[in-house]
């Protein structure tokens, strides 16, 4: 190959890897499952997930909002409440999460 004619090879990310990057992380599926099931408030999420750390919950919710999986709405009450809802992008993860749960139950050791 002549100098200057090198082919630039770029690695593309597998689309499945993109989904796994969203779903990986501690308590991810538990948090998303709770919100899908209608548990929309920070305090109730914290109480409903065994072993959940408040800092981790806040961090995960922020990450989900940043990537467009959740929307966040501040409700003007006293004290203010925050409500989380699945976006269209987030709702589309429902089928994936359900299949992962089914697989885990089937091959549980």
C-alpha positions in Angstrom: 0.0 0.0 0.0 1.4 3.4 -0.9 1.9 6.0 1.9 -1.2 8.2 2.3 -3.6 5.5 0.9 -4.2 3.7 4.2 -7.7 2.8 4.8 -9.1 4.1 8.1 -10.9 1.4 9.9 -13.4 2.4 12.5 -15.1 0.1 14.9 -18.8 0.4 15.1 -20.7 -0.3 18.2 -23.1 -3.3 18.0 -26.7 -2.1 18.5 -27.1 -4.7 21.1 -24.3 -3.2 23.1 -26.2 0.1 23.1 -29.1 -1.6 24.8 -26.9 -3.4 27.3 -25.2 -0.1 28.2 -28.6 1.3 29.2 -29.6 -1.8 31.1 -26.4 -2.5 32.9 -25.8 -1.1 36.4 -26.9 -1.8 39.8 -30.7 -1.8 40.3 -31.4 -0.7 36.7 -34.0 -3.3 36.0 -35.6 -2.9 39.4 -35.9 0.8 39.0 -37.3 0.7 35.5 -39.7 -2.1 36.4 -41.1 -0.1 39.3 -41.6 3.0 37.1 -43.2 0.9 34.3 -45.6 -0.5 36.9 -46.6 3.0 38.0 -44.3 3.7 40.9 -43.4 7.2 39.9 -42.0 9.1 42.9 -38.5 9.0 44.3 -39.5 8.2 47.9 -41.8 5.3 46.9 -39.1 4.0 44.6 -36.6 4.1 47.4 -38.9 2.2 49.8 -40.0 -0.4 47.2 -36.5 -1.7 46.2 -34.8 -3.7 48.8 -31.2 -2.6 49.5 -31.6 0.6 47.5 -29.2 3.3 48.4 -30.6 6.9 48.1 -27.4 8.1 46.3 -27.5 5.3 43.8 -31.2 5.8 43.1 -30.7 9.5 42.5 -27.7 8.8 40.3 -29.5 6.2 38.2 -32.6 8.3 37.7 -30.4 11.2 36.6 -28.6 8.9 34.1 -31.9 7.6 32.7 -33.2 11.2 32.3 -29.9 12.2 30.6 -30.2 9.4 28.0 -33.9 10.0 27.4 -35.3 6.9 29.0 -37.2 8.9 31.7 -38.7 12.3 31.9 -38.7 14.2 35.2 -41.5 16.5 36.4 -41.4 18.7 39.5 -44.8 18.9 41.1 -45.3 22.2 42.8 -46.5 20.9 46.2 -45.1 21.7 49.7 -42.6 20.1 49.8 -42.1 19.7 46.1 -42.4 16.2 44.7 -40.7 14.8 41.7 -42.4 12.4 39.3 -40.7 10.1 36.9 -42.3 8.7 33.8 -41.0 6.5 31.0 -40.5 8.2 27.7 -41.2 6.4 24.4 -37.6 5.3 24.3 -37.9 4.0 27.9 -41.1 2.2 27.3 -39.6 0.4 24.4 -37.2 -1.3 26.9 -40.2 -3.1 28.5 -40.0 -6.1 26.1 -36.3 -6.5 26.6 -36.5 -6.3 30.4 -39.4 -8.9 30.3 -37.4 -11.3 28.2 -34.3 -10.9 30.4 -36.5 -11.7 33.5 -38.0 -14.7 31.8 -34.5 -16.0 30.8 -33.3 -15.5 34.4 -36.3 -17.4 35.8 -35.9 -20.2 33.3 -32.2 -20.8 34.0 -32.1 -19.8 37.7 -29.6 -21.9 39.6 
